[in-house]
Amino acid sequence: MRKNTEKRRQKLINLLILFNVYKKDDKQLHEMTLTKLEYEYRRNKLQNHPHGEFGSIQWV
C-alpha cells in the first residue's frame, strides 16, 4: 500500500510541475502530504481549465 501511495504522490508532483507549481506555502512539493498534493492539483486544474477563460466557448 505504501508503494502505491508513493507512486500517487510522485504522479501528482509531476502534474503540479506541469502547472509550474514547485513550492506551496514555502514547502517543496516533496515535503507535502498526499492529501495536500491532491488538493493543490484539483485547485490548479480548475484554475487552468481551458474552457474557463475569456474567449472560450461559453453558454449565454
Biopython code that builds the backbone (N, CA, C, O; Angstrom):
import numpy as np
from Bio.PDB.StructureBuilder import StructureBuilder

atoms = [
    (1, "MET", "N", (0.827, -1.187, 0.000)),
    (1, "MET", "CA", (0.000, 0.000, 0.000)),
    (1, "MET", "C", (0.874, 1.255, 0.000)),
    (1, "MET", "O", (0.548, 2.239, -0.664)),
    (2, "ARG", "N", (1.967, 1.222, 0.734)),
    (2, "ARG", "CA", (2.856, 2.383, 0.795)),
    (2, "ARG", "C", (3.456, 2.685, -0.581)),
    (2, "ARG", "O", (3.643, 3.845, -0.947)),
    (3, "LYS", "N", (3.753, 1.631, -1.329)),
    (3, "LYS", "CA", (4.318, 1.808, -2.664)),
    (3, "LYS", "C", (3.323, 2.527, -3.574)),
    (3, "LYS", "O", (3.711, 3.399, -4.352)),
    (4, "ASN", "N", (2.042, 2.166, -3.479)),
    (4, "ASN", "CA", (1.006, 2.835, -4.272)),
    (4, "ASN", "C", (0.855, 4.293, -3.875)),
    (4, "ASN", "O", (0.642, 5.156, -4.727)),
    (5, "THR", "N", (0.966, 4.569, -2.584)),
    (5, "THR", "CA", (0.869, 5.938, -2.098)),
    (5, "THR", "C", (2.011, 6.781, -2.645)),
    (5, "THR", "O", (1.804, 7.919, -3.067)),
    (6, "GLU", "N", (3.203, 6.228, -2.635)),
    (6, "GLU", "CA", (4.367, 6.953, -3.154)),
    (6, "GLU", "C", (4.252, 7.177, -4.655)),
    (6, "GLU", "O", (4.646, 8.230, -5.157)),
    (7, "LYS", "N", (3.716, 6.196, -5.374)),
    (7, "LYS", "CA", (3.502, 6.370, -6.817)),
    (7, "LYS", "C", (2.497, 7.488, -7.073)),
    (7, "LYS", "O", (2.690, 8.311, -7.968)),
    (8, "ARG", "N", (1.438, 7.514, -6.293)),
    (8, "ARG", "CA", (0.409, 8.557, -6.437)),
    (8, "ARG", "C", (0.997, 9.933, -6.120)),
    (8, "ARG", "O", (0.735, 10.898, -6.837)),
    (9, "ARG", "N", (1.785, 10.026, -5.057)),
    (9, "ARG", "CA", (2.424, 11.294, -4.696)),
    (9, "ARG", "C", (3.322, 11.779, -5.832)),
    (9, "ARG", "O", (3.283, 12.954, -6.198)),
    (10, "GLN", "N", (4.135, 10.871, -6.394)),
    (10, "GLN", "CA", (5.054, 11.256, -7.469)),
    (10, "GLN", "C", (4.293, 11.699, -8.709)),
    (10, "GLN", "O", (4.695, 12.649, -9.381)),
    (11, "LYS", "N", (3.201, 11.018, -9.015)),
    (11, "LYS", "CA", (2.388, 11.403, -10.174)),
    (11, "LYS", "C", (1.795, 12.801, -9.979)),
    (11, "LYS", "O", (1.801, 13.610, -10.907)),
    (12, "LEU", "N", (1.288, 13.085, -8.792)),
    (12, "LEU", "CA", (0.733, 14.405, -8.507)),
    (12, "LEU", "C", (1.811, 15.487, -8.550)),
    (12, "LEU", "O", (1.568, 16.590, -9.040)),
    (13, "ILE", "N", (2.983, 15.174, -8.045)),
    (13, "ILE", "CA", (4.092, 16.133, -8.099)),
    (13, "ILE", "C", (4.438, 16.450, -9.546)),
    (13, "ILE", "O", (4.638, 17.613, -9.895)),
    (14, "ASN", "N", (4.511, 15.436, -10.382)),
    (14, "ASN", "CA", (4.807, 15.654, -11.801)),
    (14, "ASN", "C", (3.722, 16.485, -12.482)),
    (14, "ASN", "O", (4.028, 17.349, -13.304)),
    (15, "LEU", "N", (2.469, 16.231, -12.148)),
    (15, "LEU", "CA", (1.374, 17.009, -12.731)),
    (15, "LEU", "C", (1.413, 18.463, -12.264)),
    (15, "LEU", "O", (1.153, 19.374, -13.051)),
    (16, "LEU", "N", (1.732, 18.683, -11.000)),
    (16, "LEU", "CA", (1.831, 20.053, -10.493)),
    (16, "LEU", "C", (2.992, 20.800, -11.137)),
    (16, "LEU", "O", (2.897, 22.003, -11.380)),
    (17, "ILE", "N", (4.075, 20.103, -11.412)),
    (17, "ILE", "CA", (5.199, 20.738, -12.096)),
    (17, "ILE", "C", (4.784, 21.181, -13.493)),
    (17, "ILE", "O", (5.256, 22.208, -13.981)),
    (18, "LEU", "N", (3.910, 20.424, -14.137)),
    (18, "LEU", "CA", (3.387, 20.837, -15.443)),
    (18, "LEU", "C", (2.597, 22.148, -15.347)),
    (18, "LEU", "O", (2.535, 22.913, -16.310)),
    (19, "PHE", "N", (2.003, 22.396, -14.193)),
    (19, "PHE", "CA", (1.295, 23.656, -13.939)),
    (19, "PHE", "C", (2.249, 24.741, -13.425)),
    (19, "PHE", "O", (1.804, 25.812, -13.012)),
    (20, "ASN", "N", (3.551, 24.467, -13.450)),
    (20, "ASN", "CA", (4.583, 25.384, -12.953)),
    (20, "ASN", "C", (4.447, 25.666, -11.461)),
    (20, "ASN", "O", (4.728, 26.774, -11.003)),
    (21, "VAL", "N", (4.018, 24.670, -10.716)),
    (21, "VAL", "CA", (3.946, 24.773, -9.261)),
    (21, "VAL", "C", (5.118, 23.969, -8.710)),
    (21, "VAL", "O", (5.206, 22.759, -8.921)),
    (22, "TYR", "N", (6.010, 24.647, -8.004)),
    (22, "TYR", "CA", (7.185, 23.990, -7.442)),
    (22, "TYR", "C", (7.205, 24.062, -5.925)),
    (22, "TYR", "O", (7.794, 23.210, -5.261)),
    (23, "LYS", "N", (6.558, 25.083, -5.383)),
    (23, "LYS", "CA", (6.505, 25.287, -3.938)),
    (23, "LYS", "C", (5.110, 25.777, -3.582)),
    (23, "LYS", "O", (4.429, 26.400, -4.398)),
    (24, "LYS", "N", (4.701, 25.494, -2.374)),
    (24, "LYS", "CA", (3.434, 25.996, -1.863)),
    (24, "LYS", "C", (3.625, 26.297, -0.393)),
    (24, "LYS", "O", (4.036, 25.430, 0.378)),
    (25, "ASP", "N", (3.327, 27.527, -0.004)),
    (25, "ASP", "CA", (3.495, 27.947, 1.397)),
    (25, "ASP", "C", (4.904, 27.649, 1.909)),
    (25, "ASP", "O", (5.076, 27.129, 3.012)),
    (26, "ASP", "N", (5.899, 27.980, 1.103)),
    (26, "ASP", "CA", (7.316, 27.780, 1.432)),
    (26, "ASP", "C", (7.690, 26.324, 1.667)),
    (26, "ASP", "O", (8.675, 26.039, 2.348)),
    (27, "LYS", "N", (6.919, 25.407, 1.114)),
    (27, "LYS", "CA", (7.240, 23.981, 1.205)),
    (27, "LYS", "C", (7.456, 23.445, -0.201)),
    (27, "LYS", "O", (6.707, 23.769, -1.123)),
    (28, "GLN", "N", (8.482, 22.625, -0.357)),
    (28, "GLN", "CA", (8.697, 21.932, -1.616)),
    (28, "GLN", "C", (7.589, 20.882, -1.775)),
    (28, "GLN", "O", (7.017, 20.417, -0.789)),
    (29, "LEU", "N", (7.299, 20.520, -3.014)),
    (29, "LEU", "CA", (6.236, 19.538, -3.253)),
    (29, "LEU", "C", (6.542, 18.200, -2.579)),
    (29, "LEU", "O", (5.625, 17.530, -2.103)),
    (30, "HIS", "N", (7.796, 17.807, -2.534)),
    (30, "HIS", "CA", (8.161, 16.525, -1.929)),
    (30, "HIS", "C", (7.933, 16.503, -0.422)),
    (30, "HIS", "O", (7.903, 15.432, 0.184)),
    (31, "GLU", "N", (7.773, 17.675, 0.187)),
    (31, "GLU", "CA", (7.551, 17.752, 1.628)),
    (31, "GLU", "C", (6.064, 17.718, 1.985)),
    (31, "GLU", "O", (5.716, 17.615, 3.161)),
    (32, "MET", "N", (5.198, 17.801, 0.999)),
    (32, "MET", "CA", (3.756, 17.894, 1.242)),
    (32, "MET", "C", (3.136, 16.509, 1.359)),
    (32, "MET", "O", (3.649, 15.533, 0.812)),
    (33, "THR", "N", (2.022, 16.444, 2.083)),
    (33, "THR", "CA", (1.291, 15.183, 2.235)),
    (33, "THR", "C", (0.513, 14.871, 0.962)),
    (33, "THR", "O", (0.300, 15.745, 0.121)),
    (34, "LEU", "N", (0.098, 13.637, 0.835)),
    (34, "LEU", "CA", (-0.687, 13.220, -0.322)),
    (34, "LEU", "C", (-1.996, 14.015, -0.390)),
    (34, "LEU", "O", (-2.407, 14.436, -1.472)),
    (35, "THR", "N", (-2.636, 14.218, 0.729)),
    (35, "THR", "CA", (-3.900, 14.964, 0.768)),
    (35, "THR", "C", (-3.706, 16.391, 0.263)),
    (35, "THR", "O", (-4.512, 16.893, -0.521)),
    (36, "LYS", "N", (-2.644, 17.035, 0.711)),
    (36, "LYS", "CA", (-2.366, 18.409, 0.292)),
    (36, "LYS", "C", (-2.017, 18.465, -1.193)),
    (36, "LYS", "O", (-2.431, 19.390, -1.891)),
    (37, "LEU", "N", (-1.268, 17.492, -1.675)),
    (37, "LEU", "CA", (-0.932, 17.433, -3.099)),
    (37, "LEU", "C", (-2.191, 17.261, -3.945)),
    (37, "LEU", "O", (-2.336, 17.904, -4.985)),
    (38, "GLU", "N", (-3.099, 16.396, -3.502)),
    (38, "GLU", "CA", (-4.355, 16.198, -4.236)),
    (38, "GLU", "C", (-5.171, 17.483, -4.268)),
    (38, "GLU", "O", (-5.745, 17.829, -5.300)),
    (39, "TYR", "N", (-5.226, 18.187, -3.149)),
    (39, "TYR", "CA", (-5.955, 19.449, -3.080)),
    (39, "TYR", "C", (-5.352, 20.474, -4.036)),
    (39, "TYR", "O", (-6.082, 21.127, -4.783)),
    (40, "GLU", "N", (-4.052, 20.619, -4.021)),
    (40, "GLU", "CA", (-3.380, 21.593, -4.892)),
    (40, "GLU", "C", (-3.567, 21.234, -6.360)),
    (40, "GLU", "O", (-3.739, 22.120, -7.198)),
    (41, "TYR", "N", (-3.534, 19.953, -6.675)),
    (41, "TYR", "CA", (-3.756, 19.542, -8.063)),
    (41, "TYR", "C", (-5.169, 19.895, -8.524)),
    (41, "TYR", "O", (-5.347, 20.448, -9.610)),
    (42, "ARG", "N", (-6.173, 19.576, -7.704)),
    (42, "ARG", "CA", (-7.550, 19.908, -8.070)),
    (42, "ARG", "C", (-7.732, 21.414, -8.229)),
    (42, "ARG", "O", (-8.395, 21.872, -9.160)),
    (43, "ARG", "N", (-7.145, 22.173, -7.321)),
    (43, "ARG", "CA", (-7.261, 23.629, -7.367)),
    (43, "ARG", "C", (-6.616, 24.186, -8.641)),
    (43, "ARG", "O", (-7.210, 25.040, -9.300)),
    (44, "ASN", "N", (-5.446, 23.733, -8.992)),
    (44, "ASN", "CA", (-4.761, 24.201, -10.196)),
    (44, "ASN", "C", (-5.452, 23.736, -11.458)),
    (44, "ASN", "O", (-5.501, 24.459, -12.453)),
    (45, "LYS", "N", (-5.984, 22.535, -11.416)),
    (45, "LYS", "CA", (-6.691, 22.009, -12.592)),
    (45, "LYS", "C", (-7.924, 22.859, -12.887)),
    (45, "LYS", "O", (-8.202, 23.159, -14.048)),
    (46, "LEU", "N", (-8.666, 23.251, -11.852)),
    (46, "LEU", "CA", (-9.846, 24.094, -12.049)),
    (46, "LEU", "C", (-9.475, 25.499, -12.500)),
    (46, "LEU", "O", (-10.160, 26.076, -13.344)),
    (47, "GLN", "N", (-8.409, 26.055, -11.953)),
    (47, "GLN", "CA", (-7.986, 27.400, -12.318)),
    (47, "GLN", "C", (-7.455, 27.472, -13.740)),
    (47, "GLN", "O", (-7.608, 28.497, -14.404)),
    (48, "ASN", "N", (-6.845, 26.419, -14.209)),
    (48, "ASN", "CA", (-6.194, 26.419, -15.509)),
    (48, "ASN", "C", (-6.992, 25.676, -16.567)),
    (48, "ASN", "O", (-6.446, 25.293, -17.601)),
    (49, "HIS", "N", (-8.258, 25.472, -16.322)),
    (49, "HIS", "CA", (-9.095, 24.755, -17.285)),
    (49, "HIS", "C", (-9.213, 25.580, -18.556)),
    (49, "HIS", "O", (-9.468, 26.782, -18.473)),
    (50, "PRO", "N", (-9.036, 24.978, -19.741)),
    (50, "PRO", "CA", (-9.020, 25.754, -20.986)),
    (50, "PRO", "C", (-10.357, 26.386, -21.356)),
    (50, "PRO", "O", (-10.388, 27.314, -22.165)),
    (51, "HIS", "N", (-11.454, 25.913, -20.788)),
    (51, "HIS", "CA", (-12.755, 26.462, -21.141)),
    (51, "HIS", "C", (-13.248, 27.493, -20.137)),
    (51, "HIS", "O", (-14.375, 27.971, -20.263)),
    (52, "GLY", "N", (-12.456, 27.843, -19.165)),
    (52, "GLY", "CA", (-12.894, 28.768, -18.132)),
    (52, "GLY", "C", (-12.426, 30.195, -18.342)),
    (52, "GLY", "O", (-12.767, 31.070, -17.546)),
    (53, "GLU", "N", (-11.669, 30.451, -19.369)),
    (53, "GLU", "CA", (-11.105, 31.773, -19.607)),
    (53, "GLU", "C", (-11.968, 32.574, -20.575)),
    (53, "GLU", "O", (-12.866, 32.034, -21.219)),
    (54, "PHE", "N", (-11.685, 33.855, -20.665)),
    (54, "PHE", "CA", (-12.354, 34.696, -21.646)),
    (54, "PHE", "C", (-11.943, 34.230, -23.044)),
    (54, "PHE", "O", (-10.810, 33.794, -23.247)),
    (55, "GLY", "N", (-12.853, 34.322, -23.994)),
    (55, "GLY", "CA", (-12.572, 33.914, -25.346)),
    (55, "GLY", "C", (-12.893, 32.466, -25.614)),
    (55, "GLY", "O", (-12.827, 32.025, -26.762)),
    (56, "SER", "N", (-13.240, 31.713, -24.589)),
    (56, "SER", "CA", (-13.608, 30.326, -24.801)),
    (56, "SER", "C", (-15.094, 30.252, -25.104)),
    (56, "SER", "O", (-15.822, 31.225, -24.906)),
    (57, "ILE", "N", (-15.533, 29.131, -25.570)),
    (57, "ILE", "CA", (-16.937, 28.926, -25.876)),
    (57, "ILE", "C", (-17.704, 28.840, -24.556)),
    (57, "ILE", "O", (-17.386, 28.009, -23.706)),
    (58, "GLN", "N", (-18.711, 29.693, -24.386)),
    (58, "GLN", "CA", (-19.491, 29.694, -23.160)),
    (58, "GLN", "C", (-20.972, 29.808, -23.515)),
    (58, "GLN", "O", (-21.348, 30.400, -24.527)),
    (59, "TRP", "N", (-21.794, 29.224, -22.654)),
    (59, "TRP", "CA", (-23.232, 29.319, -22.839)),
    (59, "TRP", "C", (-23.714, 30.700, -22.452)),
    (59, "TRP", "O", (-23.235, 31.285, -21.481)),
    (60, "VAL", "N", (-24.669, 31.223, -23.219)),
    (60, "VAL", "CA", (-25.228, 32.552, -22.930)),
    (60, "VAL", "C", (-26.635, 32.397, -22.410)),
    (60, "VAL", "O", (-27.293, 33.391, -22.104)),
]
sb = StructureBuilder()
sb.init_structure("model")
sb.init_model(0)
sb.init_chain("A")
sb.init_seg("    ")
for serial, (resi, resn, name, xyz) in enumerate(atoms, 1):
    if name == "N":
        sb.init_residue(resn, " ", resi, " ")
    sb.init_atom(name, np.array(xyz, "f"), 0.0, 1.0, " ", f" {name:<3s}", serial, name[0])
structure = sb.get_structure()
